[in-house]
Amino acid sequence: MASASRRSRRPRRSGGARPAAAPSSAGSGGRPPLRESALQEAVMLHQAGELAEAERRYRSMLRRAPEHPDLLRLLGTLCGQTRRLDQARFMLERAISHQPGNPESHYNLANVLRDAGHLDPAIAAYRRALEIAPGYGSARLNLSILLLHANPDGGRAEALEHLEGLVREDPGHLRARHQAALVLGGMDRWEEAAEHWRAAAQVDPVSPEHHHNLGYAYERLERLEDAKASYEQAIRRDPKLVPSRANLGSVLRRLGDLEAASATLEAALVIDPEHPDTLHNLASVRMDQQRTGEALELVERVLRIDPGHEAAKALGAQLLGIVDGERAREDAAPG
């Protein structure tokens, strides 16, 4: 059975703070103050994705005001966006040294530290941003994802607290609902996970992902008819969504409709002939249909594609047991 669809196991680079200039524009060391309009023009270029020109202007202004915290923050953020992580960290730490109460600097530093693989310092920086601005939603979301990545078991409680706080403040926060549902599923709290995916499907009924995930939660709850309906909803929204077809085939098999299960899985293999879960589920159907040879061939295909597929290994052992039993009966039959 295919799992609920997930984001990348690596923490996503989600929602870096939009560059926004602060009102400070004082010069440094007797230099004339920066023109606020010049800073805002550079920020607008940054926001529009004109990164090279925005950087050129930031650096030009920084030569006039080398300790300007907003320039340091903005240039550090831009360096982080362009994967120059050492420069980004240097700029953002300088910005924080001059303006420690700006939550965006701590948040953007956390993103840079995370992307560089420094997970514990990144967690500390997200927490510092939230100490300054407890309602900083992007910091709460990214912190929760990073906690789960850095400490999948020990970080669950804090991550779930942040995620459910985001959902209370904004019931339509789809990423927070999705992540909260994944955490709850990992804790075997599938009814609560299903509640989040039901709500997500109501907020965004067009997305097949929410229906697929809701189907998976129902499957774990043994609510097979509800799972069937949810997977069918996902497939209606995206007919090429092979994981939903694979899971629907498994549910139909468990409901005893082997003909429909077989047709569903065969249709999925037309779309993706190498999908391991589809092949495994079809092998299970063939076993139930007493087509043991075909089932074994399908298991062998799975293991060629994914040698670590544990369910296919277990099914293969079961099928070999059936074959051995049939041979033993044939050998014991009177001559």
PALOMI-432147 format. One record per residue: x, y, z of N, C-alpha, C, CB in turn. Coordinates in steps of 0.02 Angstrom, whole numbers, plus 50000, padded with zeros to 5 digits. Glycine has a CB too. Layout:
<recs>
XYZXYZXYZXYZ
...
</recs>
This chain:
<recs>
500424994150000500005000050000500445006150000499525000150061
500335010849954500745016849951500585021450008500645020449884
501075024950033500975029250091500645035750072501635030550126
500425039450124500175046150112500705050250078499945049450177
500505054250028501005058049991501335063050037500695061549930
501985063850031502375068050075502775073150036502835063850119
502985078750073503475083250046504155079750050503475090050084
504645082850021505315080050026505505078750098505825084649993
505885073150110506105071750177506575077150203506445064950180
506925080350157507335085950179506885091850194507865087850125
507075095950243506665101850256506625106150194506945105850315
506035108250177505955112550119506175119550135505235112450094
506415122950083506545130050091505895133650082507085132550041
505515134250136504845136850129504815144050153504345132550166
504565148250111504365154850130504915159050161503825154350177
505475160050127505945164950152505615171650157506565165350107
505805175550208505485181950219505565186350157505765185450281
505035189650137505085194350081505545200050102504385197050060
506015201850059506455207350077506045213750086506995208350024
506145216950143505775223150156506225227850193505125221750197
506325233750166506775238550196506455241550258506965244050147
506855242450310506635245850371506745253350363507015243150433
506425257450403506455264650392507135267650404505975267950435
507575264150441508225267150455508615268350391508625262750503
508905274250384509305275650324509905280050341508865279050271
510115279950404510655284250423511305281950392510725284350498
511745286650378512405285050351512865282950407512695290950314
513505281750391513985279350439514635283050429514095271750433
514965284750486515625287750482515625294350446516095283050449
515115298650456515085305050425514835305050354515755308050427
514685299150326514425298750258513705301250257514475291550230
513475303850202512775306150198512305300150205512645309850132
511705301150232511235295650240511015292850173510625297850280
510825286550174510565283550114509895286650096510485275950122
509785287050031509125289350009508625283550018509135291849935
508085284950054507575279750065507305277149999507005282350108
507225281549950506945279449886507425274549851506805285549841
508085275649858508565271249826508535264249857509275274049832
508455264049923508405257649957507775253949937508425258550033
507225257549934506585254449915506605251949842506015259349924
506945255649798507005253449729507395246849725507355258749686
507925246349765508315240149766507895234349793508945240949808
507495235749844507065230649873506545228349821506695233349936
506275233049784505785231149732506095226749679505485237549700
506715228249660507065223849613507165216949643507745226949594
507345216749706507445210349741506785206349740507675211549815
506245209649758505595206149760505375203849691505065210749789
505575207449639505395205749570505845200349541505415211949526
506345198149580506795192949555507385195449515506415188249514
507475202049513508055204949478508645204949527507895212249451
508905199049541509365198349597510045201549582509465191049613
510295200849522510955203649507510955211249515511175201749437
510445214549488510415221849494510275223949565509875224749447
509845220249600509725221949670510365221349711509185217349700
510745216049698511375215149735511865220749719511695208449719
511915222649656512365228149638512195234449677512335229549562
511545235849682511335241949717511445241349793510595243549703
511295235449820511415234549892512155235649908511205227449915
512595232749867513315233349882513555240549873513715228549836
513275243949824513465250949814513265255049876513125253849751
512665253949901512445257549961512835255450022511695256549973
513015249050025513375246550083514075249650088513425238950081
514365251450032515015254850034514955261650069515295255749964
514375264750064514265271150097514055270250170513725275150060
513725264550184513465263350252513615256050270512705264950257
514245254450285514445247350292514135243750351515175246850297
513865247250399513555243950457512805244850458513855246650522
512515246450402511785247650398511425240950407511595251050329
511045239950461510775233150475510285230650422510425233150542
509895235250393509425232950343509775230850279508915238450327
510285234550259510665232550200511015225850212511195237950182
511305225050270511625218650286511125212950284511965219050355
510535214150313510015208950313509785207350242509405211150355
509665212550202509415211450134509935207950090509215218050103
510555210250096511085207050056511205199950080511725211150059
511175198850146511245192050172510685187450147511255192050247
510075190150146509515186250121509615184450048508855190150130
509835189250008509945188049937510505182949926510125194649901
511035183349965511575178349958511315171349976512175180250004
510875171050025510575164550042510155161849985510155165150105
509785166349952509365164149896509785161549838508925169949873
510385164149831510825162049776511345157049799511175168149745
511235153949858511615148349883512335150049900511605142749833
512475156249914513135158149940513065158650016513385165049909
513065152750046512845152250115513335155250164512725145050133
513975154750151514465157750197514405165350197515175155650177
514345168350138514245175550135513595177550169514245177950062
513075173650156512425175250186512465175150262511895170250162
512775169950289512835169550362513235175450390513175162950382
513785177250357514195182850380513785189350381514815183650335
513415190750328513025196850324512465196950377512725197650255
512115191350384511555191250431511785191650503511145184850420
512345188450519512605188950587512825196150602513185184050598
513105199650552513275206650562512635210750571513665209350502
512125209350533511495213050541511215212150611510975210650488
511245205950636510985204550703511395207950757510975196950717
512055208450746512475211850796512295219150802513215211150777
512045222250748511855229350750511115230250767512005232550683
510715225250754509985225850765509715219050789509615228250699
509865217250851509685210550875508935209350883510005209250941
508535214550881507815213750891507425212950827507555219450928
507745212050770507395211250707507265203750694507795214450648
506655201450698506525194250690506695191650621505805192650706
506635195950568506785193650501507515191550494506625199050450
507965195150527508665193250522508785186450553509105198550557
508485185050611508555178550642508235173050599508245178550713
507655174650570507315169750528507725168050466506625172350507
507985173250432508375171950372509035168550388508505178550335
509325170150446509935166550467509765159250480510225169750531
509195157950509508985150950521508925147250455508315150650559
508625150350404508565147150339509255145450310508185151650290
509715150150317510395149050290510745143350328510815155550295
510685143450394510995138150434510695131350418510915139650509
510045131150409509705124950390509965122450323508945125950386
510005126850274510225124750207510955122550207510125130450158
511345125150254512045123150260512125116750301512455128650291
511565114050327511595107950367511745108850440512095103450338
511735115150464511865116450535511185116750571512265123250545
510925110850587510225110450608510095113250678509995103350604
510525111650726510405114150794510455121850797510905111050842
510975124950767510975132250766510375135250729511615134750735
510145131850676509555134250640508945134150685509435129950576
508855128650721508285128250768508325133950819508285121450804
508925135250846508995140650894508825147350863509715140750921
509015148450800508865154850767508115155650754509255155450702
507775150250733507045150650726506715152350793506765144050698
506945149150846506655150450912506775157650933506955145650964
507365160250917507495167350934507025171950896508235169150919
506915170450832506435174450793505745174350826506395171950720
505545168550850504885167850881504855171050950504685160550886
505415171350986505425175051049505285182451037506105174051085
505555185050982505455192050966504765193250937505995194450917
504535188750894503895189550860503525182850864503995191750785
503155181550918502825175050927502335173250872502455174950993
502075178150836501605176650783501915175750714501105182050779
502565174850710502915174350647502765167450617503695175450656
502275167150573502035160850548502545156750510501445161950505
502925159950466503425156150427503955153050472503755160750375
504135156750525504635153950572504345147950608504855159350623
503715148250627503405142650662503355136550616502705144550687
503175137650553503115132050506503805128950493502805134450440
504295133150478504955130450463505275127050523505415135950437
505165129850582505425126750643505115119850652505285131150705
504465119350642504135112850652504405107650603503375113550644
504505109550541504765104850491505475102750509504745107950420
505875107550531506565106050548506615101650610506965112550558
506195102950659506185098750719506045091450700505655101250769
505585090450655505415083650634505995080450595504785083650591
506345084450558506915081750519507505080250565507125086750465
507645084750612508235083950654508125078750708508405090550686
507505078050732507365073450787506655070650776507425076950857
506585065750731505915063550710505455061450768505975057950663
505735058550820505305056450876505265061850930505575050050907
505845064250952505845069151007505565075850988506535069951031
505575077650924505335084250903504595084550889505695086450844
504245078850892503545078650870503095083250912503285071650874
503165082950978502695086651020502755094151008502835085051095
503365096751006503445103950994503225105750924504175106051005
503405101550874503195102950806502435103150800503485097750758
502105098350830501375098150826501065104150860501115091650858
501355106350915501105112350949501135118450903501515113751014
501695119250868501755124950822501255124250764502475125450794
501205118250736500775117350678500045118350695500875110350649
499825115650751499125116450770498975123650790498935111650826
499485127150817499395134250830499285138150766500005137050867
499665136450713499565139750649498865138350621500085137450599
498625132250629497965130450604497415134050643497855122850607
497515134750709497015138550748496965145750725497185138250823
497545148650710497545155650687497285156350616498245158550692
497415151350575497205151550504496985144550483497785154150458
496335143150490496085136450472496225134450400495355136050485
496375139250358496515137750288497245136950272496235143050245
497665136450323498395135650313498535128450292498805137550378
498575127250227498595120450201499255116850218498505120450127
499805120450215500445117150230500475115050303501035121750214
500215119450347500215117650418499765111650430499985123650461
499185111450398498735105750406499065099350381498065106950369
499385099750323499705093850295500245091250341499985095350225
500675095650364501215093550408500945090850474501695099350421
500435094050501500135091650564499845084650554499585096450589
499525083550497499235076950483499775071650478498825077150419
500345073350447500895068550442501165066850511501455071350397
501225071950554501475070750622500985066250659501565077350661
500345067750655499845063850691499825056650664499145067050684
499895055850599499915049150571500515045250598499945049350495
501085048750604501675045550631501595043450704502265050050626
501115046650738500965044850807500375040050811500805051250848
500165037450753499595032850748498945036050771499735026550789
498885042450761498265046150778497915047850712498425052650821
497675042650680497435043450611496775047150607497365036750579
496355046650657495725050350655495855057850654495275048550714
496335060150695496495067250695496845069250630496955068950755
497265064850604497575066250539497035067050485498065060650519
496545062550487496005062950437495625069450443495525057050445
495535071950503495185078350512495545083950475495115080050587
496215084050481496595089250446496535088550371497325088950467
496585082450345496545081650272495835082750246496785074650252
495325081250286494645082950266494575090550260494125080250317
494825094150310494785101450309495175104250250495045104450375
495765101450236496165103750180495795102650114496845100050178
495445097050108495065095650046494485100550039494805088450046
494205102850094493665107850091493935114650070493315108350158
494525116350096494825122850078495055122850005495425124450124
495355117349984495625116849916495355110449883496405116849917
494725110549863494415104449838494705102049771493685105449831
495065106249736495325104349670495945100049676495475110649629
496315100749730496945097049737496825089649748497355099949795
497135085349708497045078149720497425075749782497285074249660
497945079249802498375076949857497985076049922498955081749867
497545080949937497175080550000496715074450000496765086950012
496395073049944495955067249940496355060749945495545067349874
496935060549913497355054649918497555053349991497985055349874
497795058550024498015057750093497435055950139498345064150117
496855058850127496275057050167496105049750156495665061550149
496155047350094496025040350080496505035850118496085038850005
497135037950122497625033950159497455033650233498325036750149
497255039350261497055039450332496465034850343496895046650355
495965035150299495385030750306495595023350301494865032250252
496075022050257496315015150250496615012750315496825014550193
497015017050347497325015150410496805014150465497825020250432
496235017650459495695017050507495225011250490495305023450511
495385007550437494965001950413494275004350388494864996850469
494235010550369493615013250340493685012650264493475020850362
493605006650239493805005150170493345008450119493814997750159
492705008850132492255012150084492425019550080491515011150105
492575022750137492775029750136493435030650100492815032550207
493905025950111494545026250076494435025750001495015020650100
494015021149980493865020249909493595026649879493355014549899
493125029849914492825036049888493355041649883492245038349933
493795042049932494305047349930494805046249875494665047749998
495025040049865495495038749810495165040049743495745031449814
494535038449737494175039849674494135047349662493465036849675
494035051249715494025058549709494715061049684493845061949776
495245058249712495915060249691496025058749618496455056749734
495815052849596495925050849527495505055049479495755043449518
494895056949500494485061349457494845067949446493795062549490
495205070349497495555076749491496205076049453495685079649560
496505070149455497135068949418497135061749396497765070649462
496885060349337496845053249313497525049749309496515053049246
498065053549307498735050449303499065049549371499175054649258
498685050449424498975049849491499035042549510498545053649544
499605039549493499705032349500499665030049573500365030349470
499955033749622499895031349692499165030549714500235036149738
498725034949691498015034149710497715027949677497615040349690
497895026649615497655020549581497925014349616497865020649506
498565014549636498855008849670498495007449736499605010049684
498365012749774498025011849838497295009849828498065018249879
496965012649778496275010749764496245003349746495975014949707
496715000949706496714993849690496784989449752497274992249642
497214991749799497294987949861496644987849902497854990949903
496304993549904495674993949942495144989549910495435001249946
495094989749844494594985649810494724978249823494604987049734
495364976249823495534969349840495284967649910496294968249834
495414972049957495204970650026494444970650033495504975850073
494104974149989493374973949989493104967849953493104980349957
493554963949923493344957749890493174958449817492764955049925
493284964349787493114965249717493754964449676492794972349705
493944958249664494584956849630494584959149558494744949549634
494014958749525493974960849455494104968349449493284959049425
493784972349492493894979649490494594981449512493374983249534
494844977749561495524979049584496024977849527495704974649645
495934972249492496384970549437496364975849383496214963749409
495764978049364495694983049311496004989649332494954984149294
495914991549395496204997849420496964997649418495964999349492
497254992149439497984991549442498284990949372498184985649485
497944987349329498194986849260498184993749226497764981749220
497664997649240497645004449211498205008749238496965007749227
498375007849302498935011649331499595009749298498985010349406
499675003449281500305001149250500355003649178500344993649251
499805005149145499835008349079500175015249086499135009049048
500015018749140500295025349152501025024849174499895029149205
501165020249219501855019449245501985011949254501945023249313
502285008849205502395001549208502894999349262502634998949142
503265004049290503795002249338503615004549409504455005449317
502985005849424502795008249491502775002349539502105011849489
503235002149588503294996049629502664994249668503864996849678
502334999149698501744997549739501174994849696501515003749777
501104997549636500584994949591500734987649573500544999249526
501354986249556501544979349539501434974749599502274979049517
501624976949658501524972849718500784971549730501834976249780
500374976849724499664975949738499334971449686499314982749739
499564971949624499284967449573499514960249586499504969649502
500114959349610500344952649629499894949649683501074952749653
499694953849731499244951549784498574949349756499134957049837
498324953349707497694951449674497774944749637497464957049625
498324943949602498424937749564498484931849612499064938249521
498784932849670498804927449719498094925449741499224929549781
497674930549754496984929049775496604925649719496624935549795
496784927149656496464923849599496764917049584496514928349537
497234914849627497574908449619497974908049554497064902749622
498244913749534498674914149476499394915149502498464919949426
499634909949535500254910549574500854912149530500384904049612
500904909149472501474910449428501514917749408501434906049366
500944920649389500934927749370501114932049431500234929749343
500864930149489501014933949550501764934049563500644931049610
502084928249556502814927949568503194932249517503054920749564
502974932149455503304936349404503254943749423502994935149334
502684945749448502584952749468503034954549527501844954149485
503084950049575503524951249632504244951949609503464945549684
504454947649563505134948149537505254954849503505274942549487
504754957549468504814964149437504894969549490504214965649394
504504969049543504564973949598505274973949625504064972449654
505534968149639506194967749672506764969549625506294960749699
506654968949559507164971549513507174979249515507024969149441
506584982249523506534989549525506734992249593505824991849508
506504988849646506624991149714506814985149757505994994749744
507454983449760507674977449796507504977649870508404976449788
507374983549898507224983949969506484984149985507534990049997
506054982549937505324982849947505114977249994504944982449879
505024978850058504904973650108504254969950097504904976650177
503734973550077503084970150066503134965150009502534975350051
503514966849957503594962149901504004956149923503934965649842
504504957149965504894951449990504444946650029505474953850035
504024949550072503574945450113503074941750069503194949650165
502804945250019502334941949974502674936449934502014947149926
503294937749912503664932549875503754926349917504334935249853
503924927249981504014921450025503354917650032504264923550094
502804921450038502144918250044501984914349981501604923550058
502124917149924501984913749860502414907549852502094918449802
503044907949871503474901949866503224896449912504204903849884
502954898449970502644893550014502054890049982502434896850079
501664894049945501094891049909501334886149856500664896549877
501844888149819502124883849766502394877349797502674887449727
502764877949852503044872049885502484867449909503494874049944
501944870449935501384866349959501054862749902500884870749994
500984866049845500674862749786501104856949762500564867949729
501764858049762502204852649740502184846749788502924855249733
502154848249852502134842849901501504838749893502174845649973
500944842249879500314838549869500344834249806499724843449864
500674837049754500734833049692501164826849703501034837449635
501704827849742502154822149753501814816849796502794824449787
501354819149840501024814349885500424810949852500794817849949
500214813549795499624810549763499794803549737499374814949705
499304798949740499434792149716499604792249641498824787649729
500094788149624500384787949558499964786549500500864783449558
</recs>
